[in-house]
Amino acid sequence: MPPTHPVGGGAFAGVAVAAFGPGWALAADAAGILQYSLVFMACSWGYRVLGPVVARTSLGGPAAWGEILVAESLGLVVGAGPSSVPPALPS
């Protein structure tokens, strides 16, 4: 099933502006962004604050948390490698 968000999002925004006005449409958009930010902050806080505690109590201490962060960093570097290579152009 193809994704519909590139077209659906713009269509929904147009309907919201026509139905409620631009101010309310922007307020709804801002509320959605705020909600996403709060959820992301809570998840990040849980990982960054509780991760070291769990590593200290269950995984053997700070060295375990260091290994987790090294693995995460390597994953970010390895994962970014393919995305930084431009695709080959057809000849």
VMD Tcl script that builds the backbone (N, CA, C; Angstrom):
set m [mol new atoms 273]
animate dup $m
set s [atomselect $m all]
$s set {name element resname resid chain x y z} {
  {N N MET 1 A 0.842 -1.170 0.000}
  {CA C MET 1 A 0.000 0.000 0.000}
  {C C MET 1 A 0.891 1.238 0.000}
  {N N PRO 2 A 0.707 2.151 -0.924}
  {CA C PRO 2 A 1.579 3.331 -0.995}
  {C C PRO 2 A 1.295 4.299 0.143}
  {N N PRO 3 A 2.323 5.020 0.578}
  {CA C PRO 3 A 2.094 5.996 1.646}
  {C C PRO 3 A 1.218 7.144 1.151}
  {N N THR 4 A 0.334 7.624 2.009}
  {CA C THR 4 A -0.564 8.712 1.628}
  {C C THR 4 A -0.223 10.025 2.318}
  {N N HIS 5 A 0.733 10.023 3.214}
  {CA C HIS 5 A 0.999 11.238 3.980}
  {C C HIS 5 A 1.507 12.403 3.148}
  {N N PRO 6 A 2.283 12.227 2.052}
  {CA C PRO 6 A 2.695 13.413 1.308}
  {C C PRO 6 A 1.513 14.177 0.711}
  {N N VAL 7 A 0.496 13.477 0.260}
  {CA C VAL 7 A -0.667 14.128 -0.316}
  {C C VAL 7 A -1.713 14.383 0.751}
  {N N GLY 8 A -1.925 13.414 1.622}
  {CA C GLY 8 A -2.959 13.533 2.642}
  {C C GLY 8 A -2.715 14.658 3.622}
  {N N GLY 9 A -1.453 14.891 3.991}
  {CA C GLY 9 A -1.153 15.958 4.946}
  {C C GLY 9 A -1.501 17.327 4.403}
  {N N GLY 10 A -1.142 17.577 3.150}
  {CA C GLY 10 A -1.480 18.860 2.531}
  {C C GLY 10 A -2.977 19.031 2.354}
  {N N ALA 11 A -3.646 17.959 1.977}
  {CA C ALA 11 A -5.099 18.026 1.805}
  {C C ALA 11 A -5.777 18.285 3.142}
  {N N PHE 12 A -5.340 17.616 4.183}
  {CA C PHE 12 A -5.924 17.827 5.510}
  {C C PHE 12 A -5.681 19.262 5.974}
  {N N ALA 13 A -4.485 19.781 5.730}
  {CA C ALA 13 A -4.189 21.160 6.128}
  {C C ALA 13 A -5.087 22.140 5.392}
  {N N GLY 14 A -5.307 21.903 4.103}
  {CA C GLY 14 A -6.194 22.779 3.341}
  {C C GLY 14 A -7.613 22.751 3.864}
  {N N VAL 15 A -8.103 21.561 4.207}
  {CA C VAL 15 A -9.449 21.437 4.764}
  {C C VAL 15 A -9.519 22.138 6.121}
  {N N ALA 16 A -8.489 21.980 6.941}
  {CA C ALA 16 A -8.487 22.616 8.259}
  {C C ALA 16 A -8.486 24.137 8.130}
  {N N VAL 17 A -7.710 24.686 7.206}
  {CA C VAL 17 A -7.681 26.138 7.009}
  {C C VAL 17 A -9.033 26.623 6.507}
  {N N ALA 18 A -9.624 25.895 5.554}
  {CA C ALA 18 A -10.921 26.312 5.011}
  {C C ALA 18 A -12.026 26.204 6.057}
  {N N ALA 19 A -11.973 25.182 6.880}
  {CA C ALA 19 A -13.051 24.964 7.841}
  {C C ALA 19 A -12.930 25.829 9.089}
  {N N PHE 20 A -11.724 25.999 9.592}
  {CA C PHE 20 A -11.545 26.667 10.885}
  {C C PHE 20 A -10.774 27.975 10.820}
  {N N GLY 21 A -10.136 28.260 9.699}
  {CA C GLY 21 A -9.335 29.469 9.563}
  {C C GLY 21 A -7.865 29.165 9.798}
  {N N PRO 22 A -7.005 30.055 9.305}
  {CA C PRO 22 A -5.563 29.787 9.406}
  {C C PRO 22 A -5.032 29.787 10.833}
  {N N GLY 23 A -5.597 30.606 11.691}
  {CA C GLY 23 A -5.112 30.660 13.074}
  {C C GLY 23 A -5.326 29.348 13.810}
  {N N TRP 24 A -6.534 28.787 13.688}
  {CA C TRP 24 A -6.828 27.517 14.359}
  {C C TRP 24 A -6.045 26.371 13.736}
  {N N ALA 25 A -5.859 26.424 12.424}
  {CA C ALA 25 A -5.077 25.363 11.771}
  {C C ALA 25 A -3.632 25.388 12.260}
  {N N LEU 26 A -3.058 26.585 12.384}
  {CA C LEU 26 A -1.686 26.689 12.898}
  {C C LEU 26 A -1.617 26.292 14.368}
  {N N ALA 27 A -2.654 26.620 15.137}
  {CA C ALA 27 A -2.675 26.222 16.544}
  {C C ALA 27 A -2.722 24.705 16.677}
  {N N ALA 28 A -3.508 24.049 15.826}
  {CA C ALA 28 A -3.564 22.582 15.863}
  {C C ALA 28 A -2.220 21.987 15.460}
  {N N ASP 29 A -1.564 22.588 14.478}
  {CA C ASP 29 A -0.252 22.107 14.069}
  {C C ASP 29 A 0.760 22.287 15.202}
  {N N ALA 30 A 0.711 23.433 15.862}
  {CA C ALA 30 A 1.620 23.683 16.985}
  {C C ALA 30 A 1.366 22.712 18.128}
  {N N ALA 31 A 0.091 22.385 18.379}
  {CA C ALA 31 A -0.230 21.424 19.434}
  {C C ALA 31 A 0.332 20.044 19.092}
  {N N GLY 32 A 0.259 19.660 17.828}
  {CA C GLY 32 A 0.824 18.371 17.416}
  {C C GLY 32 A 2.328 18.334 17.576}
  {N N ILE 33 A 2.983 19.427 17.223}
  {CA C ILE 33 A 4.440 19.494 17.379}
  {C C ILE 33 A 4.823 19.461 18.855}
  {N N LEU 34 A 4.072 20.159 19.691}
  {CA C LEU 34 A 4.338 20.146 21.132}
  {C C LEU 34 A 4.166 18.744 21.700}
  {N N GLN 35 A 3.108 18.059 21.284}
  {CA C GLN 35 A 2.867 16.695 21.765}
  {C C GLN 35 A 4.013 15.781 21.365}
  {N N TYR 36 A 4.451 15.872 20.113}
  {CA C TYR 36 A 5.569 15.045 19.649}
  {C C TYR 36 A 6.829 15.364 20.461}
  {N N SER 37 A 7.079 16.639 20.694}
  {CA C SER 37 A 8.278 17.037 21.441}
  {C C SER 37 A 8.263 16.495 22.866}
  {N N LEU 38 A 7.113 16.543 23.510}
  {CA C LEU 38 A 7.027 16.042 24.884}
  {C C LEU 38 A 7.233 14.534 24.945}
  {N N VAL 39 A 6.654 13.807 23.989}
  {CA C VAL 39 A 6.840 12.354 23.971}
  {C C VAL 39 A 8.302 12.024 23.700}
  {N N PHE 40 A 8.924 12.728 22.741}
  {CA C PHE 40 A 10.333 12.483 22.440}
  {C C PHE 40 A 11.208 12.805 23.649}
  {N N MET 41 A 10.909 13.888 24.349}
  {CA C MET 41 A 11.684 14.259 25.532}
  {C C MET 41 A 11.555 13.196 26.612}
  {N N ALA 42 A 10.354 12.680 26.815}
  {CA C ALA 42 A 10.158 11.656 27.836}
  {C C ALA 42 A 10.917 10.380 27.489}
  {N N CYS 43 A 10.886 9.990 26.237}
  {CA C CYS 43 A 11.616 8.783 25.825}
  {C C CYS 43 A 13.120 8.985 25.962}
  {N N SER 44 A 13.594 10.136 25.536}
  {CA C SER 44 A 15.020 10.429 25.635}
  {C C SER 44 A 15.461 10.496 27.090}
  {N N TRP 45 A 14.641 11.113 27.940}
  {CA C TRP 45 A 14.971 11.195 29.355}
  {C C TRP 45 A 15.068 9.797 29.954}
  {N N GLY 46 A 14.114 8.955 29.609}
  {CA C GLY 46 A 14.122 7.596 30.147}
  {C C GLY 46 A 15.373 6.838 29.766}
  {N N TYR 47 A 15.802 7.029 28.539}
  {CA C TYR 47 A 16.990 6.324 28.063}
  {C C TYR 47 A 18.255 6.893 28.702}
  {N N ARG 48 A 18.388 8.197 28.710}
  {CA C ARG 48 A 19.617 8.836 29.192}
  {C C ARG 48 A 19.741 8.817 30.713}
  {N N VAL 49 A 18.627 8.829 31.430}
  {CA C VAL 49 A 18.682 8.853 32.891}
  {C C VAL 49 A 18.611 7.447 33.470}
  {N N LEU 50 A 17.688 6.649 32.968}
  {CA C LEU 50 A 17.521 5.319 33.528}
  {C C LEU 50 A 18.523 4.311 32.972}
  {N N GLY 51 A 19.068 4.563 31.792}
  {CA C GLY 51 A 20.048 3.645 31.201}
  {C C GLY 51 A 21.255 3.418 32.089}
  {N N PRO 52 A 21.912 4.484 32.572}
  {CA C PRO 52 A 23.049 4.274 33.465}
  {C C PRO 52 A 22.677 3.570 34.769}
  {N N VAL 53 A 21.472 3.832 35.273}
  {CA C VAL 53 A 21.044 3.182 36.517}
  {C C VAL 53 A 20.889 1.686 36.290}
  {N N VAL 54 A 20.244 1.308 35.184}
  {CA C VAL 54 A 20.071 -0.108 34.877}
  {C C VAL 54 A 21.427 -0.761 34.628}
  {N N ALA 55 A 22.317 -0.065 33.925}
  {CA C ALA 55 A 23.648 -0.621 33.668}
  {C C ALA 55 A 24.411 -0.833 34.973}
  {N N ARG 56 A 24.270 0.096 35.897}
  {CA C ARG 56 A 24.986 -0.029 37.171}
  {C C ARG 56 A 24.431 -1.173 38.020}
  {N N THR 57 A 23.111 -1.311 38.062}
  {CA C THR 57 A 22.520 -2.305 38.951}
  {C C THR 57 A 22.422 -3.702 38.337}
  {N N SER 58 A 22.312 -3.797 37.011}
  {CA C SER 58 A 22.042 -5.098 36.399}
  {C C SER 58 A 23.098 -5.585 35.415}
  {N N LEU 59 A 23.899 -4.680 34.891}
  {CA C LEU 59 A 24.813 -5.072 33.810}
  {C C LEU 59 A 26.287 -4.990 34.188}
  {N N GLY 60 A 26.610 -4.626 35.401}
  {CA C GLY 60 A 27.996 -4.657 35.817}
  {C C GLY 60 A 28.658 -3.314 36.010}
  {N N GLY 61 A 27.946 -2.215 35.883}
  {CA C GLY 61 A 28.526 -0.924 36.197}
  {C C GLY 61 A 28.722 -0.012 35.017}
  {N N PRO 62 A 29.531 1.039 35.218}
  {CA C PRO 62 A 29.724 2.052 34.189}
  {C C PRO 62 A 30.343 1.516 32.896}
  {N N ALA 63 A 31.157 0.478 32.994}
  {CA C ALA 63 A 31.763 -0.074 31.783}
  {C C ALA 63 A 30.696 -0.618 30.831}
  {N N ALA 64 A 29.659 -1.202 31.378}
  {CA C ALA 64 A 28.572 -1.724 30.542}
  {C C ALA 64 A 27.854 -0.585 29.834}
  {N N TRP 65 A 27.607 0.523 30.541}
  {CA C TRP 65 A 26.955 1.668 29.909}
  {C C TRP 65 A 27.859 2.260 28.835}
  {N N GLY 66 A 29.158 2.283 29.089}
  {CA C GLY 66 A 30.098 2.754 28.073}
  {C C GLY 66 A 30.061 1.886 26.825}
  {N N GLU 67 A 29.981 0.577 27.012}
  {CA C GLU 67 A 29.898 -0.318 25.862}
  {C C GLU 67 A 28.595 -0.107 25.091}
  {N N ILE 68 A 27.513 0.148 25.792}
  {CA C ILE 68 A 26.237 0.419 25.128}
  {C C ILE 68 A 26.334 1.691 24.294}
  {N N LEU 69 A 26.939 2.736 24.841}
  {CA C LEU 69 A 27.080 3.987 24.095}
  {C C LEU 69 A 28.022 3.841 22.914}
  {N N VAL 70 A 29.076 3.052 23.062}
  {CA C VAL 70 A 29.986 2.800 21.932}
  {C C VAL 70 A 29.247 2.063 20.821}
  {N N ALA 71 A 28.465 1.056 21.172}
  {CA C ALA 71 A 27.697 0.312 20.173}
  {C C ALA 71 A 26.691 1.227 19.479}
  {N N GLU 72 A 26.052 2.104 20.236}
  {CA C GLU 72 A 25.115 3.046 19.636}
  {C C GLU 72 A 25.822 3.989 18.662}
  {N N SER 73 A 26.980 4.493 19.065}
  {CA C SER 73 A 27.733 5.398 18.210}
  {C C SER 73 A 28.203 4.706 16.936}
  {N N LEU 74 A 28.697 3.488 17.071}
  {CA C LEU 74 A 29.116 2.744 15.878}
  {C C LEU 74 A 27.933 2.490 14.943}
  {N N GLY 75 A 26.785 2.178 15.510}
  {CA C GLY 75 A 25.599 1.981 14.697}
  {C C GLY 75 A 25.203 3.240 13.942}
  {N N LEU 76 A 25.335 4.397 14.595}
  {CA C LEU 76 A 25.025 5.652 13.922}
  {C C LEU 76 A 25.994 5.924 12.782}
  {N N VAL 77 A 27.275 5.662 13.006}
  {CA C VAL 77 A 28.279 5.896 11.962}
  {C C VAL 77 A 28.084 4.928 10.801}
  {N N VAL 78 A 27.899 3.655 11.109}
  {CA C VAL 78 A 27.720 2.655 10.056}
  {C C VAL 78 A 26.419 2.911 9.298}
  {N N GLY 79 A 25.379 3.268 10.009}
  {CA C GLY 79 A 24.104 3.543 9.361}
  {C C GLY 79 A 24.129 4.791 8.511}
  {N N ALA 80 A 24.939 5.773 8.880}
  {CA C ALA 80 A 25.028 7.001 8.093}
  {C C ALA 80 A 25.887 6.811 6.857}
  {N N GLY 81 A 26.736 5.797 6.842}
  {CA C GLY 81 A 27.605 5.583 5.685}
  {C C GLY 81 A 26.853 5.422 4.380}
  {N N PRO 82 A 25.911 4.486 4.285}
  {CA C PRO 82 A 25.192 4.319 3.022}
  {C C PRO 82 A 24.366 5.538 2.633}
  {N N SER 83 A 23.876 6.295 3.608}
  {CA C SER 83 A 23.057 7.451 3.259}
  {C C SER 83 A 23.893 8.615 2.756}
  {N N SER 84 A 25.197 8.600 2.990}
  {CA C SER 84 A 26.036 9.693 2.523}
  {C C SER 84 A 26.611 9.432 1.137}
  {N N VAL 85 A 26.427 8.237 0.610}
  {CA C VAL 85 A 26.922 7.916 -0.733}
  {C C VAL 85 A 25.836 8.251 -1.738}
  {N N PRO 86 A 26.132 9.142 -2.702}
  {CA C PRO 86 A 25.095 9.484 -3.673}
  {C C PRO 86 A 24.789 8.297 -4.582}
  {N N PRO 87 A 23.536 8.153 -5.005}
  {CA C PRO 87 A 23.202 7.042 -5.871}
  {C C PRO 87 A 23.850 7.207 -7.249}
  {N N ALA 88 A 24.123 6.083 -7.867}
  {CA C ALA 88 A 24.713 6.121 -9.210}
  {C C ALA 88 A 23.665 6.598 -10.214}
  {N N LEU 89 A 24.072 7.483 -11.086}
  {CA C LEU 89 A 23.168 7.985 -12.116}
  {C C LEU 89 A 23.128 7.004 -13.285}
  {N N PRO 90 A 21.963 6.809 -13.862}
  {CA C PRO 90 A 21.903 5.902 -15.023}
  {C C PRO 90 A 22.640 6.524 -16.209}
  {N N SER 91 A 23.277 5.681 -16.975}
  {CA C SER 91 A 24.040 6.217 -18.113}
  {C C SER 91 A 23.246 6.170 -19.398}
}
mol reanalyze $m
mol bondsrecalc $m
mol representation Tube
mol addrep $m
